Amino acid sequence: MELQELACFAGIAVKFQEVRSGAEIRVSIAAEGLQYTCNGKWRPQFKHLDFHADDVVVFPEIHHSAKLPETSAGDVRATLQALAAIAGYGADFPEARGKGCLRMTLAGLQRLQYTVDGQVRPPFSNMYFQEDFVHFPELGTTAKLPQKAFCARLAIQKLACMASLGLHFEEARGHGHICVTCADDRLLQYTVDGIPRPTFQRMVFLQDDMVDFPDIGRSFKIWLAESTWECLYCGDVGTQLTVWLGPFFDADGILLQELAALAGLCVCFVEARCKDCIRISIAGDNLLQYTVNGSWRPCFTDLDIHEDGWVDFPDLGRKAQLPFDQVYTLRSQLRELQRRSREREEDTEASETSRPHPEANGGARWLVVDADSVTCLKTMDLVFAFSFLLKKWLRHIDRRIRCFKLHQASEVQLTAEESDQFASAL
């Protein structure tokens, strides 16, 4: 107690009286975070602080909480967060528009929280960086970073990585430090040496350790591990597995897909038969890709989801069985993922076919486009009809070429049927 009293006098500890029990609480900096005593009895170390609106602070890791005195709750909160920042588990900076001092700390697994001059804001998971600003979409708030925005941005991203909300690594070709975070629902974002890049949804794992982001026309190279037996944690289903990691194992790729799952862009499950961890993510327009224990597979377009819990990948000639207790939930998630991968393509087709129906203006002529679609057009609209038909076939050929290149990049030969379809498309 005497040591903590000295620490309080030196400004590296704080003490207050817990409102509900009347106990005296002293919080000080420890080797791995913070630690407090309750009437002189010590508690385990902790790193996370979850502040509630009723002046209660929860310590999630040790399953304890304390109610702060009402008259000094704001000051105690600010001091606790300042101590967390000194210990390396927090960040603080003045809001550049003069709106107060913003202090941010860990608030639990995949959660951060900040206060403004001691006033609590709800926990959040998403952050979107734009020049000197950081936006918090879940809260509907924005903060302007100080003049050295680079330092503040890195501090926030460091916290995101600690809370399993981000991934940080060095680009294998020496192009800088990459940090990927969740920007919003169904959106990810990364920075290169602290410089923000546009948000994206789709990522493709290729040979030579490359990850391509079709949405923004960017790519980076990551390090791959050697073949080994390792324990992996499957975040979506809360399962730890000891698995064989093949030569294409990619720990950073797994974390990328975990972030994508957090943003609603990836589905993860443990295969019912062989207990492998399978992650399926969006790779492009009408393209998906999956990994098995971190080892990537070629991209594909079709995903057949059966009511009995089986999932077929016709393009790859593979299938997987969903875990029995999650069949209904995973079926819904996979169908939603497949729908999202087609959103952009469907939006493009809708914009091209948004022309008013020709029958509304009088006589019409039937033009058979293919066996499954018949378009009704006026004679004067034949030019538009052939233009639409040409665009449709060009889009079809482009999709085939894209699939062909992706297959070729992964050294997977096209089947005879796929080759015939590609030739017929050309």
Secondary structure, 3 states (H helix, E strand, C coil): CHHHHHHHHHCCEEEEECCCCCCEEEEEEECCEEEEEECCEECCCECCCEECCCCEEEECCCCEEEECCHHHHHHHHHHHHHHHHHCCCEEEEECCCCCCEEEEEECCCCCEEEEECCEECCCECCCEEECCEEEECCCCEEEECCCCHHHHHHHHHHHHHHCCCEEEEECCCCCCEEEEEEEECCEEEEEECCEECCCECCCEECCCCEEEECCCCEEEECCCCCCEEEEEEECCCCEEEEEEECCCCCHHHHHHHHHHHHCCCEEEEECCCCCCEEEEEEEECCEEEEEECCEECCCECCCEECCCCEEEECCCCEEEECCHHHHHHHHHHHHHHHHHHCHHHHHHHHHHCCCCCHHHHCCCEEEEEECCEEEEECHHHHHHHHHHHHHHHHHHHHHHHHHHHHHHHCCCCCCHHHHHHHHHHC
